[in-house]
């Protein structure tokens, strides 16, 4: 199993200690650093280039949303998983807009935290269904961008468009493979190409793009 490196960014020492205890005993996961504010988190992310950053939202010096935006800009291979006690749409929306690949409440079970880290590290997204619906409702209500839509759609092959629509419908790679009569490895390749052409960091951003531009 390939090692996944994790950076913890939270202004509460007990929270960091708890996460380190849970994640540190998992095979294949290694904590590379801890920070108690967003600015320090950005600096450590640029130093260690971790696979995943667990990011608090409300912190001194620099909040988690802005820290996420900076990490995504400077460390494109690093995935950010936002952790918060506030189940508020604005945090999820702003965090995902900033480039985060996931949003998890701090009261999540240890097993869910571990699963979320592994999922985000694998290039997938972790977002609750309720938050996903809110995001999609927001984009449906907003104006579309026809020139951008047409330009990017022209770059997709027919098969890649089919895969994009399937992703937007919430299908897993296994389900897409069965529906389109493809191997899972082929689907994974198509998904990677779709994300690259759309400039989407992961599946949730591809879902948002597809709904925003009327493909679903």
MDTraj code that builds the backbone (N, CA, C; nanometers):
import mdtraj as md
import numpy as np

residues = "UNK UNK UNK UNK UNK UNK UNK UNK UNK UNK UNK UNK UNK UNK UNK UNK UNK UNK UNK UNK UNK UNK UNK UNK UNK UNK UNK UNK UNK UNK UNK UNK UNK UNK UNK UNK UNK UNK UNK UNK UNK UNK UNK UNK UNK UNK UNK UNK UNK UNK UNK UNK UNK UNK UNK UNK UNK UNK UNK UNK UNK UNK UNK UNK UNK UNK UNK UNK UNK UNK UNK UNK UNK UNK UNK UNK UNK UNK UNK UNK UNK UNK UNK UNK UNK UNK UNK UNK UNK UNK UNK UNK UNK UNK UNK UNK UNK UNK UNK UNK UNK UNK UNK UNK UNK UNK UNK UNK UNK UNK UNK UNK UNK UNK UNK UNK UNK UNK UNK UNK UNK UNK UNK UNK UNK UNK UNK UNK UNK UNK UNK UNK UNK UNK UNK UNK UNK UNK UNK UNK UNK UNK UNK UNK UNK UNK UNK UNK UNK UNK UNK UNK UNK UNK UNK UNK UNK UNK UNK UNK UNK UNK UNK UNK UNK UNK UNK UNK UNK UNK UNK UNK UNK UNK UNK UNK UNK UNK UNK UNK UNK UNK UNK UNK UNK UNK UNK UNK UNK UNK UNK UNK UNK UNK UNK UNK UNK UNK UNK UNK UNK UNK UNK UNK UNK UNK UNK UNK UNK UNK UNK UNK UNK UNK UNK UNK".split()
xyz = np.array([
    [0.0849, -0.1201, 0.0000],
    [0.0000, 0.0000, 0.0000],
    [0.0885, 0.1252, 0.0000],
    [0.0639, 0.2154, -0.0941],
    [0.1407, 0.3388, -0.1010],
    [0.1121, 0.4253, 0.0209],
    [0.2149, 0.4926, 0.0699],
    [0.1987, 0.5763, 0.1883],
    [0.1281, 0.7069, 0.1526],
    [0.0368, 0.7479, 0.2385],
    [-0.0335, 0.8750, 0.2237],
    [0.0109, 0.9680, 0.3347],
    [0.0644, 1.0831, 0.2980],
    [0.1111, 1.1796, 0.3974],
    [0.0013, 1.2806, 0.4288],
    [-0.0095, 1.3172, 0.5559],
    [-0.1201, 1.4015, 0.6019],
    [-0.0662, 1.5169, 0.6865],
    [-0.1200, 1.6358, 0.6631],
    [-0.0896, 1.7545, 0.7424],
    [-0.2147, 1.7960, 0.8184],
    [-0.2008, 1.8240, 0.9482],
    [-0.3136, 1.8637, 1.0318],
    [-0.3068, 2.0136, 1.0592],
    [-0.4158, 2.0850, 1.0284],
    [-0.4207, 2.2297, 1.0510],
    [-0.5467, 2.2617, 1.1304],
    [-0.5293, 2.2921, 1.2587],
    [-0.6421, 2.3228, 1.3477],
    [-0.5876, 2.3997, 1.4660],
    [-0.6586, 2.5027, 1.5109],
    [-0.6080, 2.5832, 1.6210],
    [-0.6312, 2.5210, 1.7583],
    [-0.6992, 2.4084, 1.7632],
    [-0.7216, 2.3394, 1.8894],
    [-0.6275, 2.2192, 1.9002],
    [-0.5372, 2.2263, 1.9993],
    [-0.4371, 2.1213, 2.0154],
    [-0.5002, 1.9851, 2.0392],
    [-0.6080, 1.9811, 2.1168],
    [-0.6720, 1.8532, 2.1468],
    [-0.7310, 1.7893, 2.0210],
    [-0.7841, 1.8720, 1.9331],
    [-0.8390, 1.8206, 1.8079],
    [-0.7276, 1.7603, 1.7233],
    [-0.6152, 1.8318, 1.7134],
    [-0.5016, 1.7805, 1.6359],
    [-0.4497, 1.6501, 1.6954],
    [-0.4405, 1.6467, 1.8289],
    [-0.3911, 1.5257, 1.8945],
    [-0.4838, 1.4076, 1.8690],
    [-0.6134, 1.4339, 1.8734],
    [-0.7102, 1.3272, 1.8477],
    [-0.6993, 1.2738, 1.7065],
    [-0.6893, 1.3655, 1.6089],
    [-0.6779, 1.3228, 1.4696],
    [-0.5468, 1.2479, 1.4464],
    [-0.4391, 1.2980, 1.5074],
    [-0.3092, 1.2320, 1.4918],
    [-0.3126, 1.0915, 1.5498],
    [-0.3822, 1.0764, 1.6629],
    [-0.3911, 0.9455, 1.7262],
    [-0.4684, 0.8478, 1.6372],
    [-0.5798, 0.8961, 1.5818],
    [-0.6632, 0.8097, 1.4970],
    [-0.5910, 0.7731, 1.3674],
    [-0.5351, 0.8732, 1.3019],
    [-0.4738, 0.8498, 1.1711],
    [-0.3365, 0.7841, 1.1812],
    [-0.2636, 0.8175, 1.2863],
    [-0.1273, 0.7662, 1.3003],
    [-0.1175, 0.6167, 1.3187],
    [-0.2246, 0.5564, 1.3653],
    [-0.2209, 0.4112, 1.3856],
    [-0.2758, 0.3332, 1.2658],
    [-0.3092, 0.4048, 1.1603],
    [-0.3618, 0.3399, 1.0408],
    [-0.2484, 0.3041, 0.9454],
    [-0.2493, 0.1826, 0.8902],
    [-0.1438, 0.1456, 0.7952],
    [-0.1482, 0.2331, 0.6702],
    [-0.0311, 0.2785, 0.6300],
    [-0.0223, 0.3563, 0.5073],
    [-0.0478, 0.5045, 0.5234],
    [-0.0777, 0.5497, 0.6469],
    [-0.0986, 0.6929, 0.6712],
    [0.0130, 0.7458, 0.7609],
    [0.0670, 0.8624, 0.7277],
    [0.1744, 0.9214, 0.8085],
    [0.1514, 1.0714, 0.8252],
    [0.1539, 1.1184, 0.9489],
    [0.1393, 1.2611, 0.9786],
    [0.2746, 1.3278, 0.9575],
    [0.2787, 1.4296, 0.8719],
    [0.4057, 1.4961, 0.8418],
    [0.4194, 1.6309, 0.9114],
    [0.3116, 1.6796, 0.9737],
    [0.3216, 1.8075, 1.0418],
    [0.1885, 1.8520, 1.0986],
    [0.1954, 1.9496, 1.1899],
    [0.0766, 2.0087, 1.2498],
    [0.0922, 2.1596, 1.2543],
    [-0.0173, 2.2316, 1.2344],
    [-0.0153, 2.3779, 1.2410],
    [-0.1382, 2.4261, 1.3166],
    [-0.1231, 2.5381, 1.3882],
    [-0.2353, 2.5895, 1.4675],
    [-0.2976, 2.7149, 1.4088],
    [-0.2581, 2.7526, 1.2872],
    [-0.3270, 2.8610, 1.2165],
    [-0.3084, 2.8415, 1.0672],
    [-0.3905, 2.9090, 0.9880],
    [-0.3900, 2.8884, 0.8446],
    [-0.2598, 2.9248, 0.7770],
    [-0.1961, 3.0334, 0.8214],
    [-0.0710, 3.0749, 0.7582],
    [0.0383, 2.9711, 0.7790],
    [0.0485, 2.9214, 0.9020],
    [0.1470, 2.8166, 0.9285],
    [0.1142, 2.6908, 0.8491],
    [-0.0159, 2.6638, 0.8323],
    [-0.0569, 2.5481, 0.7538],
    [-0.0126, 2.5584, 0.6091],
    [-0.0259, 2.6775, 0.5512],
    [0.0182, 2.6984, 0.4128],
    [0.1693, 2.6772, 0.4018],
    [0.2433, 2.7307, 0.4975],
    [0.3885, 2.7166, 0.4948],
    [0.4320, 2.5707, 0.5046],
    [0.3676, 2.4954, 0.5940],
    [0.4021, 2.3538, 0.6086],
    [0.3607, 2.2738, 0.4849],
    [0.2486, 2.3120, 0.4250],
    [0.2048, 2.2427, 0.3037],
    [0.3059, 2.2630, 0.1911],
    [0.3563, 2.3831, 0.1789],
    [0.4552, 2.4112, 0.0740],
    [0.5875, 2.3408, 0.1031],
    [0.6169, 2.3204, 0.2316],
    [0.7409, 2.2527, 0.2704],
    [0.7333, 2.1017, 0.2492],
    [0.6228, 2.0410, 0.2957],
    [0.6123, 1.8951, 0.2949],
    [0.5386, 1.8378, 0.1731],
    [0.4589, 1.9212, 0.1033],
    [0.3786, 1.8735, -0.0096],
    [0.3001, 1.7473, 0.0268],
    [0.2188, 1.7527, 0.1310],
    [0.1458, 1.6330, 0.1746],
    [0.0409, 1.5920, 0.0719],
    [-0.0015, 1.4667, 0.0809],
    [-0.1089, 1.4199, -0.0064],
    [-0.2424, 1.4804, 0.0348],
    [-0.2638, 1.4930, 0.1668],
    [-0.3909, 1.5429, 0.2194],
    [-0.3653, 1.6416, 0.3322],
    [-0.4419, 1.7500, 0.3330],
    [-0.4418, 1.8443, 0.4448],
    [-0.5786, 1.8405, 0.5110],
    [-0.5806, 1.8156, 0.6419],
    [-0.7041, 1.8266, 0.7187],
    [-0.7105, 1.9686, 0.7704],
    [-0.8094, 2.0450, 0.7249],
    [-0.8117, 2.1895, 0.7443],
    [-0.9333, 2.2359, 0.8252],
    [-0.9073, 2.3019, 0.9375],
    [-1.0140, 2.3650, 1.0136],
    [-1.0609, 2.4893, 0.9376],
    [-1.1801, 2.5375, 0.9685],
    [-1.2320, 2.6553, 0.8989],
    [-1.1994, 2.7837, 0.9742],
    [-1.2386, 2.7889, 1.1004],
    [-1.2187, 2.9108, 1.1790],
    [-1.0879, 2.9029, 1.2547],
    [-0.9899, 2.9834, 1.2113],
    [-0.8580, 2.9865, 1.2748],
    [-0.8029, 3.1277, 1.2723],
    [-0.7083, 3.1569, 1.3624],
    [-0.6461, 3.2899, 1.3618],
    [-0.5477, 3.3051, 1.2467],
    [-0.5054, 3.4277, 1.2244],
    [-0.4054, 3.4671, 1.1241],
    [-0.4602, 3.4521, 0.9817],
    [-0.5001, 3.3307, 0.9460],
    [-0.5575, 3.3054, 0.8133],
    [-0.6598, 3.1948, 0.8285],
    [-0.7826, 3.2184, 0.7822],
    [-0.8858, 3.1154, 0.8016],
    [-0.8666, 3.0000, 0.7040],
    [-0.9406, 2.8925, 0.7291],
    [-0.9232, 2.7711, 0.6508],
    [-0.9598, 2.7840, 0.5047],
    [-1.0533, 2.8728, 0.4725],
    [-1.0930, 2.8906, 0.3322],
    [-0.9797, 2.9543, 0.2522],
    [-0.9227, 3.0617, 0.3066],
    [-0.8121, 3.1283, 0.2369],
    [-0.6880, 3.0401, 0.2345],
    [-0.6646, 2.9680, 0.3432],
    [-0.5499, 2.8766, 0.3469],
    [-0.5661, 2.7680, 0.2407],
    [-0.6869, 2.7180, 0.2259],
    [-0.7138, 2.6183, 0.1226],
    [-0.6837, 2.6747, -0.0148],
    [-0.7291, 2.7961, -0.0396],
    [-0.7078, 2.8583, -0.1706],
    [-0.5577, 2.8695, -0.2017],
    [-0.4782, 2.9064, -0.1019],
    [-0.3343, 2.9212, -0.1238],
    [-0.2664, 2.7861, -0.1442],
    [-0.3080, 2.6869, -0.0661],
    [-0.2475, 2.5541, -0.0800],
    [-0.2778, 2.4953, -0.2172],
    [-0.4015, 2.5086, -0.2613],
    [-0.4396, 2.4573, -0.3933],
    [-0.3591, 2.5256, -0.5034],
    [-0.3339, 2.6547, -0.4863],
    [-0.2601, 2.7295, -0.5876],
    [-0.1127, 2.6891, -0.5923],
    [-0.0535, 2.6653, -0.4755],
    [0.0903, 2.6377, -0.4699],
    [0.1240, 2.4888, -0.4678],
    [0.0304, 2.4060, -0.4285],
    [0.0555, 2.2619, -0.4179],
    [-0.0556, 2.1861, -0.4908],
    [-0.0551, 2.1862, -0.6220],
    [-0.1668, 2.1294, -0.6987],
    [-0.1924, 1.9813, -0.6742],
    [-0.0938, 1.9074, -0.6255],
    [-0.1138, 1.7647, -0.6001],
    [-0.1707, 1.7371, -0.4613],
    [-0.1758, 1.8395, -0.3775],
    [-0.2269, 1.8230, -0.2407],
    [-0.3782, 1.8386, -0.2391],
    [-0.4458, 1.7488, -0.1690],
    [-0.5905, 1.7547, -0.1538],
    [-0.6247, 1.8084, -0.0150],
    [-0.7243, 1.8929, -0.0081],
    [-0.7651, 1.9524, 0.1183],
    [-0.9005, 1.8975, 0.1612],
    [-0.9062, 1.8498, 0.2847],
    [-1.0308, 1.8011, 0.3433],
    [-1.0661, 1.8948, 0.4579],
    [-1.1730, 1.9700, 0.4425],
    [-1.2118, 2.0688, 0.5423],
    [-1.2882, 2.0024, 0.6563],
    [-1.2471, 2.0350, 0.7778],
    [-1.3133, 1.9847, 0.8980],
    [-1.3717, 2.1023, 0.9744],
    [-1.4963, 2.0914, 1.0140],
    [-1.5581, 2.2001, 1.0884],
    [-1.6692, 2.1481, 1.1776],
    [-1.6986, 2.2244, 1.2814],
    [-1.8118, 2.1902, 1.3689],
    [-1.9382, 2.2547, 1.3168],
    [-1.9260, 2.3368, 1.2138],
    [-2.0397, 2.4129, 1.1634],
    [-2.0935, 2.3524, 1.0351],
    [-2.2104, 2.2939, 1.0424],
    [-2.2734, 2.2335, 0.9252],
    [-2.3522, 2.3417, 0.8511],
    [-2.2776, 2.4397, 0.7982],
    [-2.3400, 2.5528, 0.7304],
    [-2.3035, 2.5504, 0.5821],
    [-2.4018, 2.5781, 0.4985],
    [-2.3798, 2.5717, 0.3546],
    [-2.2683, 2.6657, 0.3081],
    [-2.2568, 2.7823, 0.3699],
    [-2.1594, 2.8800, 0.3228],
    [-2.0176, 2.8267, 0.3358],
    [-1.9900, 2.7489, 0.4406],
    [-1.8567, 2.6946, 0.4573],
    [-1.8270, 2.5898, 0.3512],
    [-1.9233, 2.5011, 0.3279],
    [-1.9047, 2.3986, 0.2257],
    [-1.8868, 2.4634, 0.0892],
    [-1.9739, 2.5571, 0.0578],
    [-1.9689, 2.6222, -0.0720],
    [-1.8367, 2.6952, -0.0924],
    [-1.7976, 2.7778, 0.0050],
    [-1.6747, 2.8546, -0.0086],
    [-1.5515, 2.7655, -0.0095],
    [-1.5547, 2.6587, 0.0710],
    [-1.4419, 2.5673, 0.0743],
    [-1.4227, 2.4947, -0.0576],
    [-1.5315, 2.4467, -0.1149],
    [-1.5216, 2.3777, -0.2427],
    [-1.4864, 2.4739, -0.3554],
    [-1.5398, 2.5945, -0.3483],
    [-1.5027, 2.6960, -0.4470],
    [-1.3532, 2.7279, -0.4380],
    [-1.2976, 2.7209, -0.3164],
    [-1.1555, 2.7493, -0.2967],
    [-1.0684, 2.6340, -0.3445],
    [-1.1299, 2.5190, -0.3729],
    [-1.0545, 2.4065, -0.4253],
    [-1.0477, 2.2853, -0.3364],
    [-1.1187, 2.2878, -0.2228],
    [-1.1171, 2.1719, -0.1337],
    [-1.1817, 2.0515, -0.2012],
    [-1.1353, 1.9336, -0.1637],
    [-1.1886, 1.8104, -0.2215],
    [-1.2841, 1.7393, -0.1270],
    [-1.3103, 1.7987, -0.0136],
    [-1.4000, 1.7331, 0.0805],
    [-1.4398, 1.8231, 0.1941],
    [-1.5443, 1.7825, 0.2630],
    [-1.6021, 1.8610, 0.3718],
    [-1.6578, 1.7621, 0.4720],
    [-1.6027, 1.7613, 0.5930],
    [-1.6417, 1.6627, 0.6923],
    [-1.6603, 1.7304, 0.8272],
    [-1.7676, 1.6945, 0.8973],
    [-1.7902, 1.7503, 1.0303],
    [-1.6962, 1.6867, 1.1317],
    [-1.6572, 1.7652, 1.2324],
    [-1.5630, 1.7167, 1.3323],
    [-1.6205, 1.6064, 1.4196],
    [-1.7513, 1.5941, 1.4232],
    [-1.8103, 1.4885, 1.5050],
    [-1.8243, 1.3574, 1.4274],
    [-1.7617, 1.3495, 1.3109],
    [-1.7650, 1.2260, 1.2327],
    [-1.6931, 1.1153, 1.3091],
    [-1.7331, 0.9923, 1.2868],
    [-1.6697, 0.8786, 1.3510],
    [-1.5257, 0.8637, 1.3017],
    [-1.4416, 0.8013, 1.3854],
    [-1.3019, 0.7803, 1.3487],
    [-1.2898, 0.7061, 1.2165],
    [-1.3744, 0.6041, 1.1985],
    [-1.3698, 0.5266, 1.0750],
    [-1.4034, 0.6131, 0.9540],
    [-1.4967, 0.7073, 0.9712],
    [-1.5339, 0.7959, 0.8608],
    [-1.4202, 0.8920, 0.8275],
    [-1.3485, 0.9383, 0.9315],
    [-1.2343, 1.0264, 0.9094],
    [-1.1263, 0.9553, 0.8296],
    [-1.0940, 0.8347, 0.8702],
    [-0.9919, 0.7567, 0.7999],
    [-1.0347, 0.7318, 0.6550],
    [-1.1593, 0.6924, 0.6364],
    [-1.2099, 0.6647, 0.5015],
    [-1.2055, 0.7911, 0.4161],
    [-1.2398, 0.9051, 0.4762],
    [-1.2397, 1.0307, 0.4017],
    [-1.0990, 1.0672, 0.3565],
    [-1.0004, 1.0491, 0.4434],
    [-0.8617, 1.0792, 0.4065],
    [-0.8174, 0.9905, 0.2906],
    [-0.8486, 0.8635, 0.2994],
    [-0.8086, 0.7715, 0.1920],
    [-0.8818, 0.8051, 0.0618],
    [-1.0074, 0.8409, 0.0729],
    [-1.0861, 0.8735, -0.0460],
    [-1.0321, 0.9971, -0.1158],
    [-1.0046, 1.1008, -0.0383],
    [-0.9523, 1.2251, -0.0956],
    [-0.8133, 1.2030, -0.1538],
    [-0.7313, 1.1247, -0.0856],
    [-0.5964, 1.0970, -0.1352],
    [-0.6007, 1.0239, -0.2687],
    [-0.7071, 0.9458, -0.2900],
    [-0.7214, 0.8704, -0.4146],
    [-0.7773, 0.9558, -0.5282],
    [-0.8014, 1.0840, -0.5001],
    [-0.8509, 1.1728, -0.6046],
    [-1.0012, 1.1839, -0.6122],
    [-1.0703, 1.1224, -0.5168],
    [-1.2150, 1.1319, -0.5125],
    [-1.2547, 1.2516, -0.4254],
    [-1.3833, 1.2685, -0.4019],
    [-1.4314, 1.3804, -0.3213],
    [-1.5188, 1.3280, -0.2083],
    [-1.5190, 1.4023, -0.0983],
    [-1.6006, 1.3666, 0.0177],
    [-1.6897, 1.4852, 0.0509],
    [-1.8157, 1.4751, 0.0119],
    [-1.9114, 1.5822, 0.0386],
    [-2.0449, 1.5186, 0.0723],
    [-2.1090, 1.5662, 0.1777],
    [-2.2364, 1.5074, 0.2174],
    [-2.3414, 1.5329, 0.1102],
    [-2.4371, 1.4414, 0.0926],
    [-2.5417, 1.4585, -0.0092],
    [-2.6187, 1.5899, 0.0062],
    [-2.6441, 1.6309, 0.1313],
    [-2.7195, 1.7548, 0.1521],
    [-2.6422, 1.8740, 0.0973],
    [-2.5118, 1.8781, 0.1235],
    [-2.4297, 1.9888, 0.0763],
    [-2.4185, 1.9850, -0.0754],
    [-2.4052, 1.8654, -0.1314],
    [-2.3989, 1.8531, -0.2765],
    [-2.5249, 1.9088, -0.3411],
    [-2.6404, 1.8752, -0.2835],
    [-2.7670, 1.9256, -0.3396],
    [-2.7713, 2.0780, -0.3333],
    [-2.7241, 2.1356, -0.2232],
    [-2.7247, 2.2809, -0.2092],
    [-2.6356, 2.3455, -0.3142],
    [-2.5171, 2.2868, -0.3353],
    [-2.4261, 2.3397, -0.4359],
    [-2.4874, 2.3344, -0.5753],
    [-2.5484, 2.2208, -0.6061],
    [-2.6085, 2.2063, -0.7385],
    [-2.7250, 2.3018, -0.7569],
    [-2.8037, 2.3215, -0.6524],
    [-2.9140, 2.4169, -0.6596],
    [-2.8608, 2.5569, -0.6869],
    [-2.7493, 2.5901, -0.6237],
    [-2.6885, 2.7223, -0.6438],
    [-2.6478, 2.7405, -0.7900],
    [-2.5823, 2.6384, -0.8464],
    [-2.5358, 2.6508, -0.9836],
    [-2.6505, 2.6483, -1.0830],
    [-2.7555, 2.5725, -1.0504],
    [-2.8709, 2.5726, -1.1403],
    [-2.9356, 2.7104, -1.1437],
    [-2.9303, 2.7799, -1.0304],
    [-2.9929, 2.9113, -1.0210],
    [-2.9078, 3.0195, -1.0867],
    [-2.7787, 2.9917, -1.1042],
    [-2.6895, 3.0913, -1.1588],
    [-2.6861, 3.0876, -1.3108],
    [-2.6253, 3.1881, -1.3717],
    [-2.6175, 3.1942, -1.5176],
    [-2.5168, 3.0936, -1.5719],
    [-2.5472, 3.0354, -1.6841],
    [-2.4536, 2.9450, -1.7492],
    [-2.3521, 3.0264, -1.8280],
    [-2.2503, 2.9585, -1.8782],
    [-2.1464, 3.0265, -1.9552],
    [-2.1315, 2.9542, -2.0885],
    [-2.2177, 2.9836, -2.1865],
    [-2.2190, 2.9116, -2.3137],
    [-2.0843, 2.9032, -2.3839],
    [-2.0072, 3.0138, -2.3962],
    [-1.8789, 3.0021, -2.4674],
    [-1.7864, 2.8995, -2.4019],
    [-1.7767, 2.9051, -2.2699],
    [-1.6911, 2.8104, -2.1986],
    [-1.7433, 2.6685, -2.2168],
    [-1.8727, 2.6534, -2.2085],
    [-1.9345, 2.5212, -2.2221],
    [-1.9023, 2.4606, -2.3575],
    [-1.9231, 2.5386, -2.4630],
    [-1.9013, 2.4866, -2.5971],
    [-1.7544, 2.4544, -2.6215],
    [-1.6669, 2.5400, -2.5720],
    [-1.5235, 2.5185, -2.5943],
    [-1.4766, 2.3899, -2.5269],
    [-1.5161, 2.3708, -2.4013],
    [-1.4718, 2.2527, -2.3287],
    [-1.5389, 2.1256, -2.3791],
    [-1.6657, 2.1358, -2.4145],
    [-1.7345, 2.0177, -2.4668],
    [-1.6719, 1.9702, -2.5982],
    [-1.6250, 2.0648, -2.6777],
    [-1.5611, 2.0272, -2.8043],
    [-1.4321, 1.9494, -2.7798],
    [-1.3693, 1.9717, -2.6646],
    [-1.2454, 1.9015, -2.6337],
    [-1.2700, 1.7591, -2.5859],
    [-1.3932, 1.7312, -2.5431],
    [-1.4254, 1.5973, -2.4945],
    [-1.4667, 1.5071, -2.6102],
    [-1.4210, 1.3826, -2.6078],
    [-1.4681, 1.2849, -2.7058],
    [-1.6108, 1.2443, -2.6691],
    [-1.6761, 1.1743, -2.7578],
    [-1.8124, 1.1272, -2.7306],
    [-1.8149, 1.0392, -2.6065],
    [-1.7184, 0.9494, -2.5945],
    [-1.7127, 0.8614, -2.4781],
    [-1.6869, 0.9403, -2.3506],
    [-1.6016, 1.0413, -2.3579],
    [-1.5724, 1.1220, -2.2394],
    [-1.6958, 1.2010, -2.1954],
    [-1.7765, 1.2448, -2.2910],
    [-1.9014, 1.3131, -2.2548],
    [-1.9950, 1.2170, -2.1830],
    [-2.0016, 1.0929, -2.2317],
    [-2.0858, 0.9930, -2.1667],
    [-2.0382, 0.9675, -2.0235],
    [-1.9089, 0.9618, -2.0054],
    [-1.8532, 0.9391, -1.8719],
    [-1.8819, 1.0587, -1.7815],
    [-1.8694, 1.1791, -1.8350],
    [-1.8979, 1.2985, -1.7566],
    [-2.0426, 1.3003, -1.7085],
    [-2.1344, 1.2689, -1.7976],
    [-2.2756, 1.2645, -1.7592],
    [-2.2991, 1.1589, -1.6522],
    [-2.2333, 1.0455, -1.6663],
    [-2.2476, 0.9389, -1.5673],
    [-2.1932, 0.9830, -1.4316],
    [-2.0792, 1.0523, -1.4326],
    [-2.0232, 1.1057, -1.3081],
    [-2.1226, 1.2011, -1.2439],
    [-2.1803, 1.2887, -1.3259],
    [-2.2753, 1.3881, -1.2747],
    [-2.4002, 1.3228, -1.2176],
    [-2.4328, 1.2038, -1.2654],
    [-2.5471, 1.1300, -1.2111],
    [-2.5122, 1.0573, -1.0825],
    [-2.3852, 1.0655, -1.0415],
    [-2.3440, 1.0057, -0.9159],
    [-2.2986, 0.8619, -0.9259],
    [-2.2723, 0.8126, -1.0481],
    [-2.2311, 0.6743, -1.0649],
    [-2.0836, 0.6556, -1.0282],
    [-2.0529, 0.5424, -0.9694],
    [-1.9144, 0.5067, -0.9381],
    [-1.8480, 0.4532, -1.0638],
    [-1.7158, 0.4340, -1.0578],
    [-1.6456, 0.3778, -1.1734],
    [-1.6997, 0.2400, -1.2101],
    [-1.7305, 0.1600, -1.1082],
    [-1.7847, 0.0262, -1.1328],
    [-1.9181, 0.0343, -1.2055],
    [-2.0034, 0.1251, -1.1615],
    [-2.1346, 0.1414, -1.2240],
    [-2.1223, 0.1963, -1.3662],
    [-2.0293, 0.2887, -1.3854],
    [-2.0088, 0.3441, -1.5199],
    [-1.9594, 0.2345, -1.6139],
    [-1.8682, 0.1518, -1.5643],
    [-1.8150, 0.0424, -1.6463],
    [-1.9261, -0.0520, -1.6907],
    [-2.0156, -0.0843, -1.5972],
    [-2.1254, -0.1754, -1.6311],
    [-2.2213, -0.1115, -1.7302],
    [-2.2504, 0.0165, -1.7121],
    [-2.3474, 0.0835, -1.7988],
    [-2.2940, 0.1046, -1.9398],
    [-2.1646, 0.1350, -1.9513],
    [-2.1066, 0.1656, -2.0817],
    [-2.0308, 0.0472, -2.1421],
    [-2.0352, -0.0682, -2.0737],
    [-1.9689, -0.1892, -2.1215],
    [-1.8190, -0.1660, -2.1417],
    [-1.7571, -0.1106, -2.0377],
    [-1.6134, -0.0846, -2.0396],
    [-1.5488, -0.1512, -1.9187],
    [-1.4180, -0.1665, -1.9225],
    [-1.3466, -0.2150, -1.8050],
    [-1.3308, -0.0995, -1.7062],
    [-1.3130, -0.1309, -1.5795],
    [-1.2966, -0.0251, -1.4794],
    [-1.1690, 0.0548, -1.5047],
    [-1.0644, -0.0111, -1.5522],
    [-0.9399, 0.0611, -1.5805],
    [-0.9601, 0.1617, -1.6939],
    [-1.0413, 0.1241, -1.7926],
    [-1.0708, 0.2162, -1.9026],
    [-1.1529, 0.3345, -1.8525],
    [-1.2498, 0.3067, -1.7662],
    [-1.3307, 0.4143, -1.7086],
    [-1.2422, 0.5090, -1.6292],
    [-1.1516, 0.4538, -1.5509],
    [-1.0620, 0.5375, -1.4713],
    [-0.9796, 0.6290, -1.5605],
    [-0.9347, 0.5753, -1.6739],
    [-0.8589, 0.6574, -1.7692],
    [-0.9455, 0.7690, -1.8253],
    [-1.0695, 0.7367, -1.8629],
    [-1.1605, 0.8383, -1.9159],
    [-1.1899, 0.9453, -1.8107],
    [-1.2114, 0.9036, -1.6862],
    [-1.2396, 0.9995, -1.5792],
    [-1.1225, 1.0959, -1.5636],
    [-1.0018, 1.0429, -1.5652],
    [-0.8838, 1.1279, -1.5531],
    [-0.8742, 1.2295, -1.6655],
    [-0.9061, 1.1857, -1.7865],
    [-0.9011, 1.2774, -1.9004],
    [-1.0100, 1.3836, -1.8927],
    [-1.1292, 1.3437, -1.8471],
    [-1.2384, 1.4401, -1.8309],
    [-1.2000, 1.5473, -1.7299],
    [-1.1479, 1.5038, -1.6154],
    [-1.1092, 1.6005, -1.5119],
    [-1.0018, 1.6950, -1.5643],
    [-0.9054, 1.6406, -1.6370],
    [-0.7966, 1.7237, -1.6891],
    [-0.8489, 1.8270, -1.7896],
    [-0.9363, 1.7841, -1.8777],
    [-0.9874, 1.8760, -1.9801],
    [-1.0781, 1.9837, -1.9214],
    [-1.1514, 1.9491, -1.8157],
    [-1.2393, 2.0474, -1.7527],
    [-1.1648, 2.1361, -1.6542],
    [-1.0438, 2.0952, -1.6187],
    [-0.9699, 2.1680, -1.5163],
    [-1.0296, 2.1454, -1.3789],
    [-1.0930, 2.0279, -1.3609],
    [-1.1579, 1.9948, -1.2336],
    [-1.0620, 1.9135, -1.1474],
    [-1.0526, 1.9483, -1.0188],
    [-0.9604, 1.8778, -0.9301],
    [-1.0079, 1.7369, -0.8977],
    [-1.1378, 1.7163, -0.8944],
    [-1.1905, 1.5847, -0.8607],
    [-1.3340, 1.5745, -0.9086],
    [-1.4000, 1.4638, -0.8723],
    [-1.5320, 1.4356, -0.9265],
    [-1.6363, 1.5380, -0.8853],
    [-1.6301, 1.5887, -0.7618],
    [-1.7340, 1.6817, -0.7186],
    [-1.7325, 1.8084, -0.8035],
    [-1.6131, 1.8534, -0.8430],
    [-1.6060, 1.9720, -0.9276],
    [-1.6543, 1.9419, -1.0694],
    [-1.6342, 1.8178, -1.1141],
    [-1.6887, 1.7779, -1.2438],
    [-1.8409, 1.7724, -1.2386],
    [-1.8955, 1.7236, -1.1269],
    [-2.0415, 1.7198, -1.1089],
    [-2.0984, 1.8611, -1.1145],
    [-2.0352, 1.9524, -1.0425],
    [-2.0809, 2.0917, -1.0415],
    [-2.0771, 2.1495, -1.1825],
    [-1.9671, 2.1237, -1.2546],
    [-1.9540, 2.1760, -1.3904],
    [-2.0663, 2.1235, -1.4791],
    [-2.0907, 1.9939, -1.4713],
    [-2.1927, 1.9329, -1.5571],
    [-2.3312, 1.9894, -1.5291],
    [-2.3642, 2.0068, -1.4009],
    [-2.4945, 2.0619, -1.3674],
    [-2.5038, 2.2091, -1.4044],
    [-2.3951, 2.2796, -1.3834],
    [-2.3957, 2.4220, -1.4149],
    [-2.4185, 2.4468, -1.5637],
    [-2.3671, 2.3564, -1.6456],
    [-2.3760, 2.3757, -1.7894],
    [-2.4831, 2.2906, -1.8545],
    [-2.5752, 2.2410, -1.7735],
    [-2.6954, 2.1793, -1.8284],
    [-2.6790, 2.0432, -1.8911],
    [-2.5767, 1.9677, -1.8532],
    [-2.5574, 1.8346, -1.9103],
    [-2.6437, 1.7301, -1.8408],
    [-2.6937, 1.7620, -1.7234],
    [-2.7764, 1.6672, -1.6471],
    [-2.9076, 1.7344, -1.6111],
])
top = md.Topology()
chain = top.add_chain()
for i, resn in enumerate(residues, 1):
    res = top.add_residue(resn, chain, resSeq=i)
    for name in ("N", "CA", "C"):
        top.add_atom(name, md.element.get_by_symbol(name[0]), res)
traj = md.Trajectory(xyz[None], top)
